[in-house]
């Protein structure tokens, strides 16, 4: 095991070469098999664990450049300022201007969020209101804030209907077929990805319509036919 001074230098050099690493790499560079020893050495530098990939990836706190939502991705590995998916979900709902649907949160975080949303809703940490027949809009737990979010969402939906026109049966079929084609194990298919794939096929379906299809057929909950539970 390297001494504290050598450990600090070794860790800083490691993260200069690669922004994220797994535990085995940390053990190798510190010349130890003890996980506890690794955490004692890396703690003074400040570190974060990924909220994707079962928290198997690590980075130093000064490396991520978080976006406006407090998220940072290195490839498909995600980190959030709040630390966990559950906390990130609540913050994204609280800070949103028009609430968040499950599909929107799932697209942003790139993992399934159904369990986190249900836990928050049952505990009263987020509010929710029916959006359509079988979907929910998640809102701030503060009544006045939630009312403003709901009103803004209704304005957005009316404006989107005027701008993009009606959703046709043919569009719905195109979206559903593309979701089936794109779904693979351990892959979450998002509305944005479906729009992109359809565009490459010279099929134009507005994002608002794709999101509506996701909500109507509960594709956000399913994540596609073969989607597993999210990795944490």
Backbone torsions as a table, in degrees:
resi	resn	phi	psi	omega
1	UNK	NA	130.4	178.3
2	UNK	-69.6	150.7	176.6
3	UNK	-71.9	167.8	-175.3
4	UNK	-54.4	-42.9	-178.4
5	UNK	-66.1	-46.3	179.3
6	UNK	-66.9	-34.5	178.5
7	UNK	-63.1	-44.0	-180.0
8	UNK	-60.5	-45.4	179.8
9	UNK	-64.3	-43.0	-178.9
10	UNK	-63.7	-41.7	-179.9
11	UNK	-67.3	-42.5	178.8
12	UNK	-63.1	-39.4	177.5
13	UNK	-66.5	-39.2	179.4
14	UNK	-62.0	-47.6	-177.2
15	UNK	-74.4	-16.8	171.3
16	UNK	-71.4	-32.0	-180.0
17	UNK	-78.2	-37.0	-178.4
18	UNK	-145.9	130.2	-173.5
19	UNK	-72.4	-22.8	179.2
20	UNK	-133.0	144.6	-179.5
21	UNK	-143.3	163.1	174.1
22	UNK	-100.8	170.3	-173.2
23	UNK	-60.3	-37.3	-178.0
24	UNK	-62.8	-34.5	177.5
25	UNK	-67.3	-38.5	177.8
26	UNK	-64.5	-40.9	178.3
27	UNK	-62.5	-42.7	-178.6
28	UNK	-64.1	-45.6	-175.3
29	UNK	-70.5	-28.3	178.8
30	UNK	-91.8	-4.2	177.3
31	UNK	59.1	52.7	178.2
32	UNK	-150.0	156.3	173.4
33	UNK	-105.3	-2.5	-176.4
34	UNK	-86.4	117.2	177.3
35	UNK	-64.7	-39.2	179.7
36	UNK	-61.3	-38.4	178.3
37	UNK	-65.7	-38.8	177.4
38	UNK	-59.7	-47.1	-177.4
39	UNK	-67.6	-32.5	176.0
40	UNK	-65.2	-36.0	-178.5
41	UNK	-77.6	-36.0	-174.7
42	UNK	-86.2	-22.1	-176.9
43	UNK	-58.3	-43.8	-179.8
44	UNK	-61.4	-24.9	179.9
45	UNK	-80.5	-19.7	-176.7
46	UNK	82.1	118.7	-177.3
47	UNK	-139.3	162.3	175.6
48	UNK	-127.8	148.6	172.9
49	UNK	-107.4	150.0	-179.2
50	UNK	-69.3	147.7	174.1
51	UNK	-91.2	-10.5	172.6
52	UNK	-99.4	173.7	174.7
53	UNK	54.7	37.8	175.8
54	UNK	55.7	35.1	176.1
55	UNK	59.3	31.4	-175.8
56	UNK	-85.3	-11.5	-176.7
57	UNK	-107.2	147.8	-178.2
58	UNK	-127.1	149.6	172.9
59	UNK	-148.0	162.5	175.5
60	UNK	-83.8	149.4	-174.4
61	UNK	-62.1	-25.9	-177.4
62	UNK	-87.1	1.6	-177.9
63	UNK	-88.5	-49.0	-175.3
64	UNK	-62.1	143.4	169.7
65	UNK	-111.2	89.9	-172.4
66	UNK	-69.8	145.3	177.9
67	UNK	-81.6	-173.5	-176.2
68	UNK	-63.8	-17.6	179.5
69	UNK	-98.0	5.1	-179.7
70	UNK	77.3	26.6	-178.6
71	UNK	-118.2	149.1	176.5
72	UNK	-144.8	132.2	178.8
73	UNK	-119.9	134.4	171.8
74	UNK	-114.8	101.4	-168.2
75	UNK	66.5	-125.6	178.0
76	UNK	-104.6	14.0	178.8
77	UNK	-95.8	124.4	-174.2
78	UNK	-107.9	141.0	174.3
79	UNK	-128.5	148.6	176.5
80	UNK	-133.2	148.8	-178.4
81	UNK	-61.2	-34.5	-177.9
82	UNK	-77.1	-11.7	172.8
83	UNK	100.3	-45.7	-175.3
84	UNK	-128.6	158.9	176.8
85	UNK	-60.1	-42.3	-175.9
86	UNK	-61.3	-45.2	178.8
87	UNK	-68.6	-40.3	179.8
88	UNK	-61.6	-40.8	179.5
89	UNK	-59.1	-47.4	-179.3
90	UNK	-62.4	-44.3	-178.8
91	UNK	-64.9	-39.9	-179.8
92	UNK	-65.4	-35.6	176.5
93	UNK	-70.5	-47.3	-177.3
94	UNK	-59.2	-42.4	-172.8
95	UNK	-87.5	-6.4	-176.7
96	UNK	-73.7	150.4	178.9
97	UNK	-81.5	-26.1	-174.7
98	UNK	-133.1	31.9	-177.6
99	UNK	68.6	-179.8	179.1
100	UNK	-139.3	139.2	170.5
101	UNK	-89.2	164.8	177.8
102	UNK	-60.1	-41.7	-178.6
103	UNK	-63.6	-39.4	178.7
104	UNK	-63.8	-45.4	179.1
105	UNK	-63.4	-40.3	-179.7
106	UNK	-65.1	-38.3	178.1
107	UNK	-66.8	-38.7	-179.0
108	UNK	-69.7	-45.3	-174.6
109	UNK	-87.9	-20.0	178.7
110	UNK	66.0	24.8	172.0
111	UNK	-141.0	163.9	176.7
112	UNK	-73.0	141.9	-174.6
113	UNK	-126.0	7.8	-173.9
114	UNK	-57.7	-47.1	-177.5
115	UNK	-64.0	-41.9	179.2
116	UNK	-62.7	-41.9	179.5
117	UNK	-64.5	-43.3	179.9
118	UNK	-63.7	-41.8	178.5
119	UNK	-61.3	-45.7	179.9
120	UNK	-64.4	-42.9	-178.3
121	UNK	-64.4	-44.3	-179.6
122	UNK	-65.2	-31.5	-179.8
123	UNK	-88.1	-3.4	179.6
124	UNK	78.4	14.4	179.5
125	UNK	-81.5	-20.1	169.6
126	UNK	-135.8	152.9	173.7
127	UNK	-98.2	172.0	175.6
128	UNK	-155.3	154.1	-179.5
129	UNK	-144.0	140.6	-176.7
130	UNK	-60.6	131.8	177.8
131	UNK	-123.7	93.6	-171.4
132	UNK	87.7	-165.8	-173.3
133	UNK	-78.0	-38.3	-171.5
134	UNK	-132.4	19.6	-177.9
135	UNK	-129.2	163.1	-175.4
136	UNK	-125.7	147.3	167.1
137	UNK	-105.0	124.1	-177.8
138	UNK	-92.5	134.0	-168.5
139	UNK	-130.4	168.9	174.7
140	UNK	-60.1	146.9	176.4
141	UNK	-73.6	-12.2	177.1
142	UNK	-83.0	123.1	-172.3
143	UNK	-56.3	-45.8	-177.1
144	UNK	-65.5	-41.2	178.4
145	UNK	-66.9	-42.4	179.5
146	UNK	-61.8	-39.3	179.6
147	UNK	-63.1	-40.7	178.6
148	UNK	-67.3	-40.1	178.4
149	UNK	-62.8	-43.6	-179.6
150	UNK	-63.1	-44.1	179.9
151	UNK	-62.6	-41.1	179.2
152	UNK	-65.2	-39.2	178.9
153	UNK	-62.8	-43.3	179.6
154	UNK	-63.1	-38.9	176.4
155	UNK	-62.5	-42.7	-179.8
156	UNK	-63.7	-41.6	-178.8
157	UNK	-66.3	-40.2	178.2
158	UNK	-65.4	-43.1	-179.4
159	UNK	-65.2	-40.5	179.8
160	UNK	-63.7	-38.8	179.8
161	UNK	-62.5	-40.6	179.8
162	UNK	-68.5	-42.1	-174.1
163	UNK	-73.2	-41.4	-172.3
164	UNK	-101.8	-9.9	178.1
165	UNK	81.8	-178.3	-175.3
166	UNK	-74.3	151.1	173.6
167	UNK	-84.2	124.6	-179.2
168	UNK	-95.4	162.9	177.2
169	UNK	-62.4	-36.4	179.8
170	UNK	-63.3	-40.2	177.4
171	UNK	-62.3	-43.2	-180.0
172	UNK	-59.6	-44.3	179.3
173	UNK	-62.8	-42.6	179.5
174	UNK	-59.3	-43.4	-179.1
175	UNK	-65.3	-48.0	-177.9
176	UNK	-62.5	-41.0	179.0
177	UNK	-63.9	-42.5	-178.8
178	UNK	-66.7	-36.6	176.4
179	UNK	-61.8	-44.3	179.0
180	UNK	-63.1	-40.7	-179.6
181	UNK	-68.6	-34.0	-173.5
182	UNK	-86.6	-19.3	-173.8
183	UNK	-71.4	130.4	176.5
184	UNK	-141.4	159.7	177.1
185	UNK	-56.5	137.8	176.7
186	UNK	65.1	19.9	177.3
187	UNK	-123.9	128.2	177.1
188	UNK	-97.7	121.7	179.4
189	UNK	-89.1	123.1	-178.9
190	UNK	-103.3	163.7	177.9
191	UNK	-62.2	-40.0	179.8
192	UNK	-62.3	-38.8	179.0
193	UNK	-66.4	-38.7	178.4
194	UNK	-64.3	-43.3	177.7
195	UNK	-58.8	-44.6	-179.0
196	UNK	-63.1	-44.2	-179.1
197	UNK	-65.8	-40.8	178.3
198	UNK	-66.0	-37.1	178.7
199	UNK	-60.6	-40.5	179.0
200	UNK	-65.7	-20.2	177.3
201	UNK	-96.7	10.9	-178.9
202	UNK	62.6	31.0	175.4
203	UNK	-110.8	120.5	-176.3
204	UNK	-102.3	112.4	174.3
205	UNK	-131.1	119.0	-178.6
206	UNK	-59.0	148.9	179.5
207	UNK	-56.9	-38.4	-179.6
208	UNK	-59.9	-38.2	179.3
209	UNK	-70.5	-40.7	178.8
210	UNK	-63.0	-42.3	178.4
211	UNK	-62.2	-38.2	178.6
212	UNK	-63.9	-41.8	178.8
213	UNK	-63.4	-41.7	177.1
214	UNK	-58.5	-42.6	-179.8
215	UNK	-69.7	-44.8	-176.0
216	UNK	-62.0	-40.5	-176.3
217	UNK	-102.4	11.9	175.4
218	UNK	55.7	39.3	-179.2
219	UNK	-71.8	-25.4	177.5
220	UNK	-65.0	-35.5	179.9
221	UNK	-73.5	-35.7	-177.0
222	UNK	-83.5	-31.6	-177.2
223	UNK	64.4	25.2	-174.3
224	UNK	96.4	163.8	-174.2
225	UNK	-61.3	-32.2	-173.5
226	UNK	-113.2	15.3	-174.8
227	UNK	-72.4	130.8	177.9
228	UNK	-85.4	-178.5	175.0
229	UNK	-68.3	156.4	-176.2
230	UNK	-65.8	150.8	176.3
231	UNK	-90.1	132.0	-177.7
232	UNK	-125.4	NA	NA
